[in-house]
Amino acid sequence: MSIVEARGLTRRFDLSDPWVVRMLTFRKKRILTAVDDVSFSIEKGTTYALVGESGSGKSTIARMAVGLLAPSAGTITIDGTNLNDPALDPATRTALRRRIQMVFQSPYASLNPRWRVGAILAEPLHAFGLAAGRETARVAELLEQVGLSETDARRFPHEFSGGQRQRISIARALASEPDFIICDEPTSALDVSVQAQVLNLLKRLQRELGLTYLFITHDLAVVATMARRIGVLQHGKLVEEQDTIALFAAPRDPYTKMLLDAAPRLHPASATGR
């Protein structure tokens, strides 16, 4: 059963000069189509990966999926509810936002350096009215869930390594008890050895909590072990979509073949994504 459905998802950005400048210089409007009519679905409890080079539209889709950007056209729904439906009442919208969280690419930029870790993790608890009266205990649970200690709640983000900061980011995403987490290149800023630890953590949490992931990456080695199904983006368009094993064994689109050829360490037998 699909929990996430994207249909005809499109996002355009107006890069035009101001109206007065265009009138004086006779320049036309400049519209960039970052995402062009993309459709996909994600089954509950599985990982769907979007792969492509920089500028292919991956992160734009991630921001639309979490509600940070509204689509110019098309819809994205969670359990049949349109995220951008203007008719949604505030209570329904808040409940829907609680179910969707995001782990950002940089663990250095996504955590407030002025806040202690305990305050960072407690913020979503307060925002959604969760764990009332037992915030401290819940923060300790979240830290232990991602392999850290409850004493780490008293420390600041700069006191941790990159891998530990990303664990804190994952704990923050878990605080609202979500069903769906968007992972926007969550390991690209980490060392290779630390990447494996974070990926293993994400897979364990998925098994234990039944989480659904949208995994954004340019690294095919990552999706080989993480994703059940892969969509390949090029210039904002979805050029190929297959189950992971099938895509690695027999890519259909020349662009997909190029991406695979650029990662010679991969082998179809290694593609065992959830």
N, C-alpha and C positions, 0 to 999 in steps of 0.2 A: 504494500500500500504506500502510495506517494504522500509525503508530508509537505514537500516543497514543489511548486509548479511555477515555472517561468514560461510565459507565452508571448511571443512577439516582442520581447524586451528590447527597447531602443532608447538610446540616450544621445542627445545632440547638445553641443556646446556652442554658444554664439561668441565667436572670436572677433567680431566686427569692431572697427573703430567707432568712436562715438558718432552719433547722427550728424552733428555739425561738421565733423572732419570729413565724413563721407560725402556730404553735400558740396563741400569746397573742393574735394579732390576727385569726385566722381567715382570713388571706389565702391565696389559692391559689398554686400554683406558676406561675411565668411562664417560658414557653419561647419563645425567638425562633428562628424558622426562617429562617436567613440564605440558605441555598441549598436549593431544593426540587425534587428529582427532575430534575436536569439531565443530559442525555446529549449527547455530541458526539464526533467523531473528528477527528484531524489527520493528514493524509498526510505522509509523510516528505519533508523538504526544502521544506515550504511554511509559510505563516503563517496561523494561525487567530486571529481577533480576537474578543474578548468586549467588547461595548459596552453601556454603561448609565450612569445617573446614580449619584451617590454613594449608597451604601447598597443597591445592587442585588445585591450578592453577588459582584462581580468579584474583589476581592482575596481573599475567602475561598476561592474556587475556585483562585486562584493559589497560595495557601498549602497547599491540599490537593494540588495538582498537584506541588509541590516536596517534599512530605512534612513540612511544618511543622505541619500540622493533619491529624488523622485524620477521615475522613467518619463521620457518624452512621449513614449507610446508603449503599449503592451502592459502586461500585469505580472506581478509576482505574488503568489498566494501561499499561505501557511494553513494547512488543513482546510482549504477552500475559501479562506478569508483573505481578501485583497488588502495588502499592507497599505495601499494608498487610497483606499476608498474614503472619500470625504464624508460619507454618511456614518462612519464608525463612531459610536459614542465613546466618550473619554475612558470609561471603565474597560471597555473591550479593547481599545487601543493600548492602554497600559498593560493589560493582561497579555496582549500579543507581543508587546515589546519585551516583556519579561522572559518570554520563551525564546527570544533570539538574542544571541550575544556574538561578540567578535573578538578574535585574538589577532592583534595587529602585527605587522612585519617587524618593527623595531622595538625590542624590549627596553631600549634606552630612551626612546621618545614617548612611549605610551604610558609611562608611569609618572605621576606627579612627584618631582624630586623633593618637594617641601613637605610631603606627607609621609608619616610612618606607614609601614606595610599594613598594620592593623586598621588604620583609617581608610586606606585604599580598598581593602576587602570589605570593610563595613559599609562603605558608601552605597553599593547596590542593595544591601540589606535594608538600609534606611529608606532608599528611594522606592522600594517595592513593598515595604512593610513586612519584611520577613524576619524570623527569629527574634521577635520582640522580647526584650528582657534577657536574651541569652546571646547577644551579639558576640561577646568575647569568646564564648564556647564555640560558636559557629565559625568564627575566624580561625580558631585553633584547628577545628575539623578540616577546614578548607586547606590550610597549610600542610597538614599531615597527608591529605588526599593527594597532593602533588609532590610529596617527598621532601617537604621542608619541616621545620620544627615550630612549635607554638611560640617559642621564645623569639623567633624571627619577626613576630608582629611588632616588636619594639624598635626594629631597625629601619633605616632609610634605604631607598632603592640603590643609592650609590655604593652601599656596603656589600652588594651582591654581584656575582659574575653575570655575564649575559644569559647563560643557560638558566641560572636561578631566577633572574628577572622575568624570563619568559614563563617559568613555572608560576610566578606570582601573577602574571597576566592571565594565565589559564585558570588559576584559582579565582581571580576576579570574575572571569566569565562564568565560572560554575556557581558563583554566589547567588545568582537569581534563579537557580534551578532550571536552566533552559532545556529545551528539547533539541534546538538547532543552533550550531555554532559555525560561524564563518571563520576559517583560518586563512588569513591573507599573507602568504609567504612566511609562515611563522618560524621557519628555520633558516632563512636565507642570510640572516645576520650573525649566525652562530658557526662555531668551528664544527668540522665534520663529525668528530667524536661526540660533541654535545648535541648535534642534530639528531643522531640516533636515539639518544636518551629521551629527547623531547617527543620524537615520533612514537617511541614505545609507550611513553606516558599517555599520549593522546589515544593510542589504540587500547590501552588498558582501561582508560576512563570510558571509552565507547562501549567496551564489553560490559563493564560494571553498571553503567548508568543508561545504556540504551541510546546514546547520543547520535544525532545525525550531523554529518559534517559536509560543508561545501569547502573544498580545499583548493586554494588558489596558489599556483606555483609555475615556475618555468623549468623546474628540475624533474625530468622524467624518472630519475632514480628514486625520487621521493614517492611519486604516485604509483610506482610499480609495487610497492609494499603497502600503500595506504588505501588506495581507491578500488572500489568495485567497478566503477564506470568512469570513463574519461571523455570530456569534450575538448576538442582542440580549436582554439581561437586564432584567427589571423585577420588583422585589420578590422576587428570588431565583429567579424562574422564567424559563426560556428561551422567550420569546414568539415569536421568529422566528429562522430560520436559512436563509441563502441564500448563493450565490456573490456576491462583492462587486459585480460589474457588475449582476447581476440585482436585488440589493437596492436599489442606488441608482436603478435605472431604474423598478422597480415594487415598492416596499415593500408588504407585505401587512398588517402589524399597525398599528393606529392609533398605538401608542406609537413605532414605528419612524418613521412619517411625522412625528410631532411632533419627534423628534430631528433628522430631516433638515430640517424647516422651521426649526429653531433654528440651522442652519448654512447660511445663504443663499449663501455663497461657493462651495458645492459644486455640481457638475454631474455627472450620471451618466457623461459621457464621460471625466471625470478619474479614474474608478475603474479603476485598472489594477494592482491588487494581485497579488502573486505567488501 
